[in-house]
Amino acid sequence: ARIKFKTLVLAYQAVKGSAPTYLLKIFKPYTPARPLRSATSGRLAPPPLRTCASRSRLLSVLAPRWWNDLPVEVRTADD
């Protein structure tokens, strides 16, 4: 639970723009190809999938997955 919390704090900082630049490069905001209502839901784009099983434990894979699982009210909160 502690690792998940710390990961989500880093994702929050990246979404709000207060994270270091190397984290801003890892976490990309979700931008749909066409106008959708979900465009303003504060989602993160998951990285492209690869077949390696150990890749599923990387920060760049887990953080967007956990962030997108949060309720919209939490993802779009100011503070």
C-alpha positions as CSV (number, residue, x, y, z in Angstrom):
1,A,0.0,0.0,0.0
2,R,2.9,2.4,0.8
3,I,4.5,1.8,-2.6
4,K,1.2,2.4,-4.4
5,F,0.7,5.6,-2.4
6,K,4.2,6.9,-3.2
7,T,3.8,6.0,-6.9
8,L,0.4,7.8,-7.1
9,V,2.0,10.9,-5.4
10,L,4.6,11.0,-8.1
11,A,1.9,10.6,-10.8
12,Y,0.0,13.4,-9.2
13,Q,3.0,15.7,-9.2
14,A,3.6,14.8,-12.9
15,V,0.1,15.6,-13.9
16,K,0.1,18.9,-12.0
17,G,3.6,19.8,-13.5
18,S,5.5,20.0,-10.2
19,A,7.5,16.8,-10.7
20,P,11.1,16.8,-11.9
21,T,11.6,16.8,-15.7
22,Y,12.6,13.1,-15.9
23,L,9.2,12.1,-14.4
24,L,7.4,14.4,-16.8
25,K,9.0,12.5,-19.6
26,I,7.7,9.2,-18.2
27,F,4.1,10.2,-17.5
28,K,2.3,11.3,-20.6
29,P,-1.3,12.7,-20.5
30,Y,-3.9,10.8,-22.4
31,T,-4.9,12.6,-25.5
32,P,-7.6,10.8,-27.6
33,A,-7.4,10.9,-31.4
34,R,-10.7,12.6,-31.7
35,P,-12.7,14.8,-29.3
36,L,-14.1,12.8,-26.4
37,R,-15.6,13.6,-23.0
38,S,-12.8,11.6,-21.4
39,A,-10.2,14.0,-22.7
40,T,-10.6,16.1,-19.5
41,S,-10.7,13.2,-17.1
42,G,-7.0,13.6,-16.1
43,R,-6.0,10.1,-17.4
44,L,-2.4,9.1,-18.1
45,A,-1.5,7.3,-21.3
46,P,-0.1,3.8,-20.7
47,P,3.2,3.0,-22.5
48,P,3.1,0.6,-25.4
49,L,2.8,-3.1,-24.3
50,R,5.6,-5.5,-24.7
51,T,5.6,-9.2,-23.9
52,C,8.2,-9.2,-21.1
53,A,6.5,-10.2,-17.8
54,S,8.9,-8.2,-15.7
55,R,8.0,-5.0,-17.6
56,S,4.6,-5.0,-15.8
57,R,6.4,-4.0,-12.6
58,L,8.0,-0.8,-14.0
59,L,7.1,2.6,-12.7
60,S,6.2,3.7,-16.2
61,V,3.7,0.9,-16.5
62,L,2.2,0.7,-13.0
63,A,1.8,4.4,-12.3
64,P,-0.6,5.1,-15.3
65,R,-2.5,1.9,-14.6
66,W,-3.1,2.8,-10.9
67,W,-3.7,6.5,-11.7
68,N,-6.4,5.7,-14.3
69,D,-8.0,3.3,-11.7
70,L,-8.7,6.3,-9.4
71,P,-12.1,8.0,-9.4
72,V,-12.4,11.0,-11.7
73,E,-12.9,13.3,-8.6
74,V,-9.5,12.3,-7.3
75,R,-7.7,12.5,-10.6
76,T,-9.0,16.0,-11.3
77,A,-8.6,17.4,-7.7
78,D,-6.6,20.6,-7.4
79,D,-4.9,19.8,-4.1
